[in-house]
Amino acid sequence: MTDHRTTRTQVAIVGGGPAGLMLSHLLHLAGVESVVVDHRTVEQIETTHRAGILEAGSVRLLNDSGASDRVLKDGHEHEGIALRFGGVSHRIDFQKLVGASVWLYPQTAVFADLYRTRSRAGADLRYGIAGTRIDGVLDRPNVRYVADGATYEIQADLVIGCDGSRSICRELVADRNQYFREYPYAWFGVLVEAPPSAPELIYTRSPQGFALISQRTEDVQRMYFQCDPNEQPEDWSDDRIWDQLHSRLSGEDGFQLKEGPVIERTVLPFRSFVQSPMRHGRLLLAGDAAHTVPPTGAKGLNLALADARVLADIVVDALGRQDLDVLDAYTPRALDRVWKAQHFSYWMTTMLHREANGSDFDERRQLGELSWLVSSAAGSAYLAEGYTGWPDERVL
C-alpha cells in the first residue's frame, strides 16, 4: 500500500528558484504560511551558472527584506557600462545620468542567500521531487507529487507557479494569450579562468556580430558572442573561441582581452515570451513561468524578483480580506513592468546584434543609432534608466 501524506498550508509555491523563495520569504514576513516544492535538487540549482546583474530595486529588496546580507558586501557595484563599436568604447555613466547603479551578483548567489534565509526560518522547502500535478485551481487547489517512495498532497488556499520557462502551471491558465518573438541568433557563452579584462561590462557591436564581456570573480570571467542557434559547443576549441572574441573586440584604442583556459561553454538560444493573464482562479504565475526576455537587457532575474514583491503584497491583502477579487490587480501591475522590460530587451538586442541577411543600410542604421546614443545625454539617460530599473514605488 502506497504511503500517502497530506499537508495543509495557505500558499503552495511550485518552483524553488529565486522567484519562489523570495515570494515565500516575503509571505513569511507578513505571517502567511507557504510550502515550496521543486523537481530540481538544491545542488542542481546552485551549480547551474547564470549571470546576475541586479537592478538597484532588486538589491534594495534583497537587503531591506533581510533576504541577503551579502549582496552589498560581496556584490560588485557597477556605475555604468561600455558600449563598444567601430573599435572604440564609450562609457554610459549610470550614476551621472540617473543617479543609480547595478550590482554584479550571480543568480546562484541570490538563490543561495534566499535558501539559507528560508532554511534558518524553518521554512517547508521540498526539493528533488517528481511527478508534480496541480488540481482544483478554481476552488480547492492541491499539489501532488512523489518523493522517497511516498505520494504527497499539499492542500492550499492558493497555488503560485514559479516553475520557470518550462512551466507546467502556465498550461492550467484558461483563456490565455501568449505572445512570442523568436530571434534568429543565440549566444555562445563561456566561463574562462582569467583576470577581469575591464572593470565594467562591455557591450560590443562589430561587423562579425555581438559580444559581451562580463565578470564573475577575480579569477573567473563570463563572456558571450553572437552565434547561430544550431552551433554545437563541443565543436569549438579554445583557440577558435578566442579568435572570435578578439575579432569582435579589437580596435584602434588597443583594447586587449585577458585570456585563459575555457572551463565551460554553452549555446544559449533566446526568445521573448509573455502570457496573460497571470492568474486563473486560485492559481497565479510569477517569473519565467509567465514571461521570458532575451538576456541582452539583464532583465530576467529582476522581473522575477519584482513579480514576487508585487504578488506578495496582493496575496497578503487578498487572504487578509478573504476576497479573491483582489488578485485581479496582479496581472496589470506585473505586466506594466514586464512590457517595459520586453521593449528594452528587444531594443538592446536588435541594436547590438548583426542580422544574418542584413543589408548595408541595416549596418549603417545600427551604427547611426549607437553614435546618436553615446553622443546624446537624452539617449544615454534612456539606456541608463532602463538598465538600472524604472522608478516604481509599488514594485521597489
C-alpha positions in Angstrom: 0.0 0.0 0.0 1.4 3.4 -1.1 2.2 5.8 1.7 0.2 9.0 1.3 0.9 12.1 3.2 -1.1 15.3 3.3 -0.1 18.9 4.3 -2.3 21.9 4.7 -0.9 25.4 4.0 -2.1 28.8 2.9 0.2 29.1 -0.3 1.8 26.3 -2.2 4.7 27.5 -4.4 5.7 25.4 -7.3 9.3 26.2 -8.1 12.0 26.9 -5.6 14.3 29.3 -7.5 14.8 32.9 -6.7 11.2 33.9 -7.5 9.6 31.2 -5.4 12.0 31.6 -2.5 11.6 35.4 -2.5 7.8 35.1 -2.5 8.0 32.6 0.3 10.2 34.9 2.3 8.0 38.0 1.9 4.9 36.0 2.7 6.6 34.7 5.9 7.4 38.3 6.9 3.7 39.1 6.6 2.7 36.0 8.6 1.5 33.9 5.7 2.4 30.2 5.6 3.8 28.5 2.4 5.3 25.3 1.2 7.8 25.3 -1.7 8.4 22.4 -4.0 10.8 21.9 -6.9 11.8 18.9 -9.0 15.4 20.0 -9.0 17.8 19.4 -6.1 19.4 22.3 -4.3 22.8 21.2 -5.7 21.5 21.3 -9.2 20.2 24.9 -8.8 23.4 26.0 -7.0 25.6 24.7 -9.8 23.6 26.0 -12.8 25.7 29.1 -13.5 23.8 32.1 -14.7 24.8 35.7 -14.9 23.4 38.1 -12.4 23.0 41.9 -13.0 20.8 43.2 -10.3 18.9 46.5 -10.6 19.0 48.9 -7.8 15.5 48.0 -6.7 16.3 44.3 -6.6 19.3 45.0 -4.4 17.1 47.1 -2.1 14.5 44.3 -1.9 17.1 41.6 -1.1 18.9 43.8 1.5 15.9 45.6 3.2 13.8 42.4 3.5 16.7 40.6 5.2 16.9 38.0 2.4 20.6 38.7 1.7 23.3 40.3 3.9 25.9 39.5 1.3 24.7 41.3 -1.8 26.1 44.7 -0.8 29.3 43.2 0.7 30.2 40.6 -1.9 28.4 42.1 -4.9 30.2 44.5 -7.2 28.6 47.8 -7.8 28.7 48.9 -11.4 28.1 52.6 -12.1 28.0 52.2 -15.8 28.7 50.0 -18.9 30.7 50.5 -22.0 29.2 50.4 -25.5 31.8 49.4 -28.0 31.5 49.9 -31.7 33.8 50.9 -34.5 36.7 49.7 -32.4 36.2 52.3 -29.6 34.5 52.0 -26.2 32.0 54.6 -25.0 31.1 54.7 -21.3 27.5 55.2 -20.2 27.7 56.6 -16.7 24.5 55.5 -14.9 25.3 57.5 -11.7 25.8 60.7 -13.6 22.8 60.2 -15.8 20.1 58.8 -13.5 21.8 58.5 -10.1 21.6 54.7 -9.9 23.8 51.7 -10.2 23.5 48.0 -10.9 25.3 45.1 -9.0 27.1 42.2 -10.4 25.9 39.3 -8.2 25.4 35.8 -9.7 21.9 34.3 -9.7 23.4 31.3 -7.9 24.4 33.6 -5.1 20.9 35.1 -4.9 19.5 31.6 -4.7 22.0 30.5 -2.0 21.1 33.6 0.1 17.4 33.0 -0.2 17.7 29.3 0.5 19.8 30.0 3.6 17.4 32.6 4.9 14.3 30.5 4.4 16.0 27.4 5.9 17.0 29.4 9.0 13.4 30.4 9.4 12.3 26.8 9.4 10.6 27.0 6.0 9.0 23.9 4.5 11.2 23.5 1.4 10.9 20.3 -0.7 13.5 19.8 -3.4 14.2 16.7 -5.6 10.6 15.7 -6.0 8.9 14.1 -9.1 5.6 13.7 -10.8 4.2 17.1 -9.8 0.5 17.6 -10.6 -1.8 20.6 -9.7 -5.5 20.2 -9.5 -8.5 22.2 -8.3 -7.2 25.6 -9.2 -10.7 27.1 -9.4 -11.9 26.2 -5.9 -9.8 23.8 -3.8 -6.1 23.8 -5.0 -3.8 20.9 -4.3 -0.4 19.9 -5.4 0.5 16.2 -5.6 4.0 14.7 -6.1 6.1 11.7 -5.4 9.3 11.6 -3.3 11.1 8.8 -1.4 8.6 6.1 -2.4 5.6 8.1 -1.0 2.9 10.3 -2.5 2.4 13.7 -1.1 -0.5 16.1 -1.3 -0.4 19.8 -0.4 -3.8 21.4 0.1 -3.7 25.2 -0.1 -5.7 28.4 -0.5 -3.6 29.5 -3.4 -1.0 27.9 -5.8 1.8 30.1 -7.2 3.6 28.8 -10.3 7.3 29.9 -10.2 8.4 26.9 -12.2 10.4 28.6 -14.9 10.2 28.7 -18.7 9.1 25.1 -19.0 6.3 25.7 -16.6 3.5 23.1 -16.0 1.5 25.7 -14.2 1.1 28.1 -17.1 -0.8 25.5 -19.1 -3.5 25.5 -16.5 -4.5 29.1 -17.2 -7.6 29.1 -19.2 -8.4 31.6 -22.0 -4.7 32.7 -22.1 -3.0 34.8 -24.6 0.6 34.0 -25.4 2.9 36.5 -27.1 6.2 35.3 -28.7 9.2 36.7 -30.6 11.8 34.3 -31.9 15.3 35.6 -32.5 17.5 34.2 -35.3 20.6 34.1 -33.2 22.0 32.8 -29.9 24.8 33.5 -27.6 27.9 31.3 -27.3 28.7 31.7 -23.6 32.0 30.7 -22.0 33.5 30.8 -18.5 37.2 31.4 -18.6 39.9 31.3 -16.0 41.4 34.7 -16.3 41.5 38.1 -14.5 38.9 40.7 -15.5 39.5 42.4 -18.8 37.6 45.6 -17.8 36.0 46.9 -14.5 32.5 47.0 -16.0 30.5 45.2 -18.7 31.4 45.8 -22.3 28.5 45.5 -24.9 30.1 45.2 -28.3 28.6 45.6 -31.8 31.1 44.6 -34.6 30.8 43.6 -38.2 31.3 40.0 -37.0 28.4 40.3 -34.6 27.6 41.0 -30.9 29.9 40.2 -28.0 29.6 40.8 -24.2 32.4 40.9 -21.8 31.3 40.4 -18.2 32.9 39.3 -14.9 32.3 36.6 -12.3 35.1 36.7 -9.8 38.7 37.9 -9.6 39.8 34.7 -11.3 36.8 33.6 -13.5 35.1 35.6 -16.1 32.0 35.2 -18.3 32.0 36.2 -22.0 29.5 35.8 -24.8 29.4 36.2 -28.5 26.6 36.0 -31.1 26.3 32.7 -32.9 23.9 30.6 -34.9 21.4 28.8 -32.6 22.5 25.4 -34.2 26.1 25.7 -33.1 27.5 22.8 -31.0 29.7 23.9 -28.1 31.9 20.8 -28.4 32.9 21.9 -32.0 34.7 25.0 -30.6 38.3 24.8 -29.4 39.7 27.4 -27.0 41.7 28.9 -29.8 38.7 29.3 -32.1 36.7 30.9 -29.2 39.4 33.4 -28.5 39.8 34.2 -32.2 36.1 35.1 -32.3 36.2 37.2 -29.2 39.4 39.1 -30.3 37.9 39.7 -33.8 34.9 41.4 -32.2 36.7 43.4 -29.5 39.8 44.6 -31.4 40.0 48.2 -32.3 42.0 51.3 -32.7 42.1 52.1 -29.0 44.2 49.0 -28.4 41.9 47.2 -26.0 43.1 43.7 -25.2 41.2 40.7 -23.7 42.9 38.8 -21.0 42.9 35.1 -22.0 42.8 31.9 -20.0 41.5 28.3 -20.2 37.9 27.9 -21.2 36.2 25.9 -18.4 32.6 25.9 -19.6 30.9 26.6 -23.0 27.3 26.6 -23.9 24.9 27.9 -26.6 22.0 30.0 -25.3 19.1 30.5 -27.8 16.7 33.1 -26.6 13.2 34.5 -27.3 10.7 36.9 -25.9 7.5 35.4 -24.3 4.6 36.8 -22.3 1.5 35.1 -21.1 -1.6 36.9 -20.0 -3.4 36.7 -17.7 -1.1 35.7 -14.9 -4.0 34.5 -12.8 -6.6 31.7 -13.2 -8.9 31.2 -10.2 -6.6 30.3 -7.2 -3.5 29.9 -9.4 -1.0 32.7 -10.2 2.2 32.8 -12.2 5.5 34.6 -11.5 8.9 34.9 -13.1 9.8 32.9 -16.2 6.6 30.8 -15.9 4.8 33.9 -17.1 7.4 35.7 -19.2 10.9 35.4 -20.6 13.2 38.1 -22.2 16.4 37.8 -24.2 19.4 38.3 -21.9 20.8 41.4 -23.5 18.9 43.8 -21.2 19.7 41.8 -18.0 16.0 41.8 -17.0 15.0 38.1 -16.4 16.0 37.8 -12.7 14.9 41.3 -11.9 11.5 40.7 -13.3 11.2 37.6 -11.3 12.0 39.4 -8.1 9.7 42.3 -9.0 6.8 39.8 -9.6 7.4 38.3 -6.1 7.3 41.7 -4.5 4.1 42.7 -6.2 2.5 39.3 -5.7 3.3 39.1 -2.0 1.5 42.4 -1.3 -1.5 41.3 -3.3 -1.7 37.8 -1.8 -1.4 39.1 1.8 -4.2 41.6 1.0 -6.5 39.0 -0.6 -6.1 36.5 2.2 -6.5 39.1 4.9 -9.7 40.3 3.4 -10.8 36.9 2.3 -11.6 38.4 -1.1 -10.1 36.7 -4.1 -11.2 39.5 -6.4 -8.1 41.4 -5.0 -6.0 39.0 -7.0 -7.2 40.6 -10.3 -4.9 43.5 -9.6 -1.8 41.3 -10.1 -1.7 40.8 -13.8 -1.9 44.5 -14.9 0.6 45.6 -12.2 3.1 43.0 -13.1 2.7 43.3 -16.9 3.2 47.0 -16.8 6.8 46.4 -15.9 7.1 43.2 -18.0 6.2 45.0 -21.2 8.6 47.8 -20.5 11.3 45.2 -20.0 10.3 43.4 -23.2 10.7 46.6 -25.1 14.0 47.5 -23.5 15.4 44.0 -24.1 14.2 43.9 -27.7 15.7 47.3 -28.3 19.1 46.4 -26.8 19.1 43.1 -28.7 18.2 44.4 -32.2 20.5 47.4 -31.8 23.6 45.3 -31.0 23.2 42.1 -32.9 24.0 41.6 -36.6 21.3 40.2 -38.8 22.5 37.3 -41.0 20.8 38.7 -44.0 21.2 42.4 -43.1 21.9 44.9 -45.8 24.5 47.7 -45.8 21.6 50.0 -44.9 20.9 47.9 -41.8 24.5 48.0 -40.8 24.8 51.8 -41.2 21.5 52.4 -39.5 22.6 50.4 -36.4 25.9 52.3 -36.2 24.0 55.6 -36.6 21.7 54.6 -33.7 24.7 53.8 -31.5 26.5 57.0 -32.5 23.4 59.0 -31.5 23.0 57.1 -28.3 26.5 57.8 -27.0 26.6 61.4 -28.1 23.2 62.4 -26.7 22.5 62.9 -23.0 18.9 62.1 -23.5 19.7 58.9 -25.4 22.3 57.8 -22.8 19.8 58.5 -20.0 17.2 56.4 -21.7 19.5 53.4 -21.7 20.7 54.1 -18.1 17.2 54.3 -16.7 16.1 51.1 -18.5 19.2 49.2 -17.5 19.2 50.2 -13.8 15.4 49.8 -13.5 12.4 52.1 -13.7 11.4 54.0 -10.6 8.2 52.5 -9.3 7.4 52.6 -5.6 4.8 49.9 -5.9 7.4 47.5 -7.1 10.6 48.7 -5.3 
